[in-house]
Amino acid sequence: MKFLQSFGPNPRRVRMYMLEKNVQVPSVELDILGGENRGEAYKKKNPSGQLPALELDDGFVLAETVSICRYLEELHPNPPLIGTTAKERAETDMWIRRVELDVTGYMLDAFRYSEGLKLFENRVRCLPEAAAGMKEKGRDGLKWLDGLLAGKTWLAGNRFTLADILLYCDLDFLGSVGQPYDTGLKNIDAWFKRAAARPSAAASLHAASAQTGMRG
């Protein structure tokens, strides 16, 4: 099994997850800034051209960060980061959907369409005219999430889960590329600082973060 990875918030999600699980998988580094992941060799493995991916021993390539983590959770159930019961797993899934659909999905696309336009305009369809509105949608979602975090340590209550990892990695990256979260959102701010204090947060940063100024 090989972990095909690079600099960026999505590969960092899986790195942080594996650190929390104390799981080690041999990795292969690709140059995402140079567009290696958009080349034909990699797209034969993952047609979306996105990173990361997990290449299994039988040659099957599993893409999408949540799917990769779910697979690893099946192989290494402890410590649980998705859940040990049907209810816990469904609750984690619910928070993952809320994070990605109502908050960070908008904000990450807005980055691609604005601050990151030069990097992405020749790789994917970009909509610069939509960037400002998408940033507002993301901020609306984060404000909504702030209310849902009232009185809780983590998104799923006392359980630190994959949903927290996704939100933390995305917000940390977004703060370094022109979309910092509003520290006036007291519940989000306290949650973010708790997540940032976990050893896996610093350890999952790619070496290129220091060079680029982007926390991925």
N, C-alpha and C positions, 0 to 999 in steps of 0.2 A: 504494500500500500504506500502511495506517495501523495503528499500534500503539495499541490501546485499553487504557489502563492506569490505575493508581491507586496509592495507598499500599498496602502489604502485602507479605508475604514472597513470594507467588507472582509478582506483577509484578516484584518486585526480582530474582527469578531470571533473568528474561529481560533486564532491564536490565543485570545483571552480565554475562550471556552476550554481549550485544551490545557492551558495552564491551571485553570481552576480544577480540572479533572485529574491533573497530573498524568496526562496522556501524551506520549511522544510519538510522532509520526515523521519519518524521513521526508524532507521537503525539497522541492525543486523551485528555484527562484526564477521568476520571469520579469522582464523589464516592462512594467505597465506604462511608465512615463514615456518610454520609447515606442510604445504600441506593439510590443511583441505578442501580446494577447489577441491582437486583431489580425495577426498573420495566419496564413492557411494552415501551418503545422499545428498551431494550438486550436484553431477552429475545427479541425478534424476531431479533436478530443471533446471540445465544448463549443457547439455551434453558435452559442450566444456571444462568444468572445469575451466573456466576463471572468473575473477571478474573485475568489479562489475556486478550486475544484479538487476533488479527491479521486485519484486513480487507484482502483482496487487491483488486487493481485490477478484477477481474471481479465483485466483490461477494461472493465466497465468504468466509465468516468461519471462521477456524481457531482453535479453542480448545485449552486444555490446554498448560501450559508446556513440557513435553517435546516435544510435537508441534510447537509453534511453533519451538522451537530446532532440531529436526531439519529442518524446512523451510528455515530460514535457513542451516543447515549445507550443505544441497544447493546453495543459491545462492552461498554464500561459504565454500568448503571450507577456506580457509587464514586463520589458523592452525587446525588441526583441534582441535575440542573434543569430538568424539564418536569419531572414529577414521578412519584411512586404509585399513584393511584390514577384511575381514569379521570377523576375529578381534578386532581392536581395537574395532570397533563393537559386537560382541556382548558383549565384556568391559565396556564402558561401560554397556550396557543392563543387564547383570547387577548392577552396582553401583547403578544407579538403582533397580532393583527392590528390592534389599536395603535401601537407604536409606529408600525410601518405605513399603514394606510392613512392615519389621521395626523401624523406629525412628520417623521423624518423622510418619508417618501417625497413629500412636497419640497422639503428643504434641500434635499440632495439633488433633485431635478433642477431646482432654482439655481443651485451652485453651477451645475453643468451649463445652464443657459445664461449665466451672467459672469461671475468671477472666473469660472473654469471654462468659459466658452472657447478660448483659443486652443485648449487641450482637447476638447470634445467635438468641435464643430465639424471636423473631417472624419469622425468616427461613428457618431450617432446623429439622428435627427434632433436638432436643437430648436427651441422656441424662445428666443430672447424676449419676445413681446409678452410672454407668460411669466417671466421670472418674478417680477414684483408681486403679482397676485399670489403666486405659489408660496413666496416667503410669508405673506400675510396668512395664508391658509395654515402653514406650518406653525406660525406663532399662535394662531387661534387654537390649534390642536394642543400645543404645549401648555397654554393657559388652562385648557380643559383638563389636561392630565395633572396639572398642579393641584387642582381641586380633588381629584381622585386619589392623590397621594396623601391627603390629610390623615394624620394619625398612624401612618404606616412607615415601616422601615424600607421595604422594597415594594415593587409593583404588586407582587402576589402576597403581600403582607409580611410575614416573617421569613419567607423563603426567598433567597437570592437565586434568580433563575436566568435562563437564556434571554428572556425578555429584557432584563436589566442590562445584560451585556450588550445587546443590540442598541438600546437607547443610549447607553454610556458611550460606546465607540462612535456612534453617529454624532452625538452632541459635541463630543470632544473634538472630532474632526471639523464639524461645522463652525465651531468657535474659532478655529484657526484660519478659516477661509471667508470671514466676513459675516457670519451669522451666529454670533454668540447668543446664548439664551439670556433672557432677562433675569438678572439676579434678584429682582423684586418678586419673582415667583419663589417664595420662601420654601415651599415643599420640594420643588424641583431642585433648588439650590442645595438644600441639605442632603437630598438624595444623591445628587451628583458628587458632592464632596465625600460621601460615604463610599460610593463606587470608586472614586479616584484614589481612595486610601487603600484599596485592596492591592496586594502585591502584584496580582496579575495585570493590573491596569498599566503600570509603568513597564513591566516586563514584556507586554505584548506590543509595545511601540516598535515600529520598524526603524532600522538605522537611518533610512532616508528621511525620516521626520526631521532630524536635526539639520539636514541639508536643504530641505524644501520649505521648512517652517510650517508644514501641514502635518497635523497629528493623525497619522494613519499607520 
